[in-house]
Amino acid sequence: MMYLLVFLGMVIVDICYTEYVKATADRQDLRASSWAAGIILSTGFVTTSYVANPWLLIPAALGAFFGTWISINFLK
């Protein structure tokens, strides 16, 4: 179960990060700030998880890949 949560958490991190970069490039301060808060909250969960169990880095890396892929391909 924790592997799935870390995977989904990292998907959320990368969606937030991609949207943050787009909002920053568009100079939308409030939108970029909101995405930055999402990055911190979701990254905190994922980081504390894989510090306790290094095997969770595998679903974290996969989540990062799919999070960016989803954000670029479906959230345009």
Secondary structure as UniProt FT lines:
FT   HELIX           2..25
FT   TURN            26..27
FT   HELIX           29..52
FT   HELIX           54..56
FT   HELIX           57..74
//
